[in-house]
Amino acid sequence: AIESYEQHLAIARETGDLRNSGNALGNLGLAYRNLGDYRRAIEYYEQVLTIFREVGYRRGEGEVLGSLGVAFRNLGEHLRATEYQEQALAIAQEIGDRRSEAVTLGNLGNAYANLGDTRRAIEYHEKALHIDREIGDRRGEGQDLGNLGNAYAGLGDYRRAIENYDLRLAIGREIGDRLGEGNALRNMSVALYQLGDPTKAIEKAEAALKIFEEIENPGAEMVRKQLEMWRNG
């Protein structure tokens, strides 16, 4: 993929097509992010940001700012991540892009959760949930519910966390989001174990493991270790 994007970038630069140069650089950034090379991804995103600001492409600018925020969060630089996400949010609200607004609110919620400000994280996730329900984005709604579940679990409110995971699970099954379904079951299993119900916890973890194995998700290994620990405990 990187080879193809580099060829795309070379052609766009040769023809002086700034917008397509930005798109190619953005794809390169995404590819390196998926490889876990966040520093290199950031280098590409910063080049894209310069181009999109030069050509006045506000939507693209907002998307790149959000991508930079995610990359810095992946590096553990959570304060810097929130700065980029706040800029992305301002642009989404300015141009009326409700979907991007919801995504950015969710990213901000995750960033604040990583900073330990869980109450503020919940506020952002609830705002994202409201927008996704308003625009009918079921996948986004599912992600928001999963994020809320994680936030409540972080506060030690496992019953409320499970309520959100249950809703997340139902949406995952409804829209065929197997990864979302697996994540909901895995997170639910941890919450149930924390509530002192190892039997149900193991049942949910086994269901999550089956899904992760079917879709060949690396999360399967973590669930296997979790199950082994609980069964031996």
Buried (B, 14 or more C-beta within 10 A) or exposed (E): EEEEBBEBBEEBBEEEEBEBBBBBBBBBBBBBBEEEBBEBBBBBBEBBBBBBBEEEBBEBBBBBBBBBBBBBBBBEBBEBBBBBBBBBBBBBBEEEBBEBBBBBBBBBBBBBBBBEBBEBBBBBBBBBBBBBBEEEBBBBBBBBBBBBBBBBBBEEBBEBBBBBBEBBBBBBBEBEBBEBBBBBBBBBBBBBBBBEBBEBBBBBBEBBBBBBBEEEBEBBEBBBEBBEEBEEE
